[in-house]
Amino acid sequence: MNARFIKINLPEYLLNFVIRQMGEEKQPLKVRKNTFLGNLIYSELCKVPEDCTHYFRQLPNKNVLTLDILWMGGREDKRINCNQTYYYIPTSVQRSMESKIEDFFNELFFNIVDITKEYTDAEYKDLIQSFCNRYSIDFAKNYDMLKKRHYRKRIEKSNCTVVL
């Protein structure tokens, strides 16, 4: 086990999204504390007790995101001292982290598609394809899912009533 790397299980589309969002081309991603992902991970890191070993278990239908946490802390940050301490993300927290990353993904997706649609006459399919291309998401595999999410969001928005 390497002290500076932690792993997270994610669906393929979220894995590709995170890699592109971080501006990296390959794993392990260098995570800084002042990013969305860095803040999320920093708050959930657990120290492996000295007399124990942590084994990461890849879940079925998930891909592994490997993160380099050496870049998270500054010089004064005593919490991340990778030469002496091993950290991990507990299995019990993995799902909630995936949900938070998915929420971030959804908000960005909805905003990009809605704002672009507002200023262009492009079809939703073209907007979704553009988003997928931008974040290296497989359009053929994920189009139906993204189309349904956006449709549900539009319906939810149209059903909202404002009470003053």
Order of alpha helices (4+ residues) and beta strands (2+ residues): beta-alpha-beta-alpha-beta-beta-beta-alpha-alpha-alpha
